[in-house]
Amino acid sequence: MKLLDEDEAINPALSVVNLVDVFLVLIAALLISIAQNPINPFLDDDVMVIKNPGQENMEMIIKKGEKIETYKSTDEIGSGEGVKAGVAYRMADGSIIYVPDTSAEAGDTTSLQANPQ
C-alpha cells in the first residue's frame, strides 16, 4: 500500500496514466469527426465509385440507399437493339459535336454493337 500513500508529484507513473486517458478521448473525437465528415462519399444515398478506371481490373461499386452492388470489368463487348440517335464528330481541338439524326424519329431499329477504340 505504499503506492497509495505517495504524493502525485513524486510518482510520475500517475501522470502517464492521465495522459493515456487524454489521448484515448482525443482519438475517439477524431474517429467521430472522420465518420461525420461531409466529404465522406458513403454518407449519401446514391453513390458510384470507380476503382482503377480504364484498366483491366476496373471495378464499379454502386450504392443506392442501403443496397450495394459491385460490377467488375470483363473483356466482353456489349450489344443490343436500339435506334440510331445521331452522329458524333471529334474536332481537331478534342471537343465532340453531336448531330441528331432525323431518321431516328421514323423508328428504324438497328442492331448496335460496341466497338472498342
Secondary structure as UniProt FT lines:
FT   HELIX           2..5
FT   TURN            8..10
FT   HELIX           12..35
FT   TURN            38..39
FT   HELIX           41..43
FT   STRAND          46..51
FT   TURN            53..54
FT   TURN            56..57
FT   STRAND          59..64
FT   TURN            65..66
FT   STRAND          67..72
FT   STRAND          79..83
FT   STRAND          86..90
FT   TURN            92..93
FT   STRAND          96..100
FT   HELIX           102..106
FT   STRAND          109..113
//
